[in-house]
Amino acid sequence: MAYRFAAALAAMGLLAMPAAAQERPAPCGDRGDLVSQLKDKYHESQTGFGMTGNGSVVELLTSDNGSWTLVLTFPNGRSCMMAAGEGWDMKKAKLAGKDA
């Protein structure tokens, strides 16, 4: 039973992640500084945003080469990078109907 559980975790890639990476807090700081660093290092800029129920703002920053970062800014002004990756692709919605 324990072997199957370990095999399932390995298949999901969870065993390959170092414990320190799993426990590391999200990089946080001043929003302007975070956005500036993302622009300078990855050429990312805001492509979308929305407000959460508690008044926080979620922003998606992307680059033309497909890198992306999700930033969460709290009502107190603190911003944190929540996720980042590569391969972002913006698909245009396909319209249905006779004029599509």
C-alpha atoms as one frame of an Amber mdcrd trajectory, in Angstrom:
protein
   0.000   0.000   0.000   2.774   2.468   0.930   4.596   1.558  -2.304   1.535
   2.431  -4.409   1.160   5.753  -2.574   4.837   6.603  -3.174   4.506   5.548
  -6.816   1.444   7.769  -7.235   3.284  10.738  -5.703   6.283  10.115  -7.938
   4.024   9.943 -10.984   2.592  13.343 -10.063   6.106  14.743  -9.665   5.679
  15.531  -5.999   8.646  13.508  -4.796  10.967  15.334  -7.168  10.223  18.693
  -5.519  12.653  19.570  -2.723  11.019  20.156   0.661  12.468  23.676   0.812
  10.723  24.596  -2.455   7.403  23.292  -1.151   7.667  25.420   1.996   9.200
  28.538   0.468   6.872  31.529   0.752   5.866  33.405  -2.386   8.147  36.351
  -3.276   6.363  39.444  -2.008   7.013  43.154  -1.975   6.011  46.436  -3.495
   3.847  45.934  -6.599   5.786  48.477  -8.620   9.076  46.737  -7.852   7.690
  43.288  -8.747   6.168  44.486 -12.027   9.351  46.361 -12.924  11.504  43.278
 -12.296   9.173  41.092 -14.390   9.273  43.627 -17.228  13.073  43.983 -17.135
  13.936  40.294 -16.734  11.133  38.524 -18.649   9.587  41.312 -20.790   6.213
  40.638 -19.139   3.381  43.138 -18.956  -0.167  43.029 -17.651  -2.611  41.220
 -19.925  -5.454  40.734 -17.479  -6.665  41.459 -13.969  -9.622  40.948 -11.671
 -10.782  41.644  -8.148 -11.357  38.940  -5.547 -14.136  38.872  -2.978 -11.859
  40.243  -0.250 -10.695  43.223  -2.314  -7.401  41.784  -3.522  -6.406  42.215
  -7.159  -5.152  39.292  -9.263  -3.002  40.219 -12.273  -1.739  38.108 -15.126
   1.485  39.325 -16.714   2.655  37.672 -19.931   5.375  38.095 -22.543   5.424
  37.523 -26.291   7.684  34.496 -25.762   5.097  32.776 -23.537   6.408  33.385
 -20.021   3.726  34.332 -17.493   3.358  35.365 -13.846   0.303  35.567 -11.607
   0.535  38.395  -9.041  -1.829  38.921  -6.105  -2.020  42.388  -4.533  -3.711
  42.571  -1.135  -5.813  45.517   0.096  -2.904  46.541   2.354  -0.759  47.104
  -0.772   1.506  44.061  -0.431   1.960  42.085  -3.672   3.047  38.458  -4.039
   3.974  36.332  -7.043   1.624  33.363  -6.750   2.619  31.316  -9.802   4.806
  31.571 -12.889   5.601  29.479 -15.910   6.141  29.214 -19.628   4.035  28.417
 -22.643   1.202  30.906 -22.102  -0.973  31.149 -25.192  -3.802  33.638 -25.642
  -6.524  32.064 -27.732  -9.201  34.217 -29.255 -12.743  33.131 -28.558 -14.518
  31.566 -31.485 -17.933  33.003 -32.127 -20.890  30.756 -32.794 -23.618  31.517
 -35.269 -23.941  32.453 -38.911 -21.507  35.420 -38.703 -18.741  33.359 -37.056
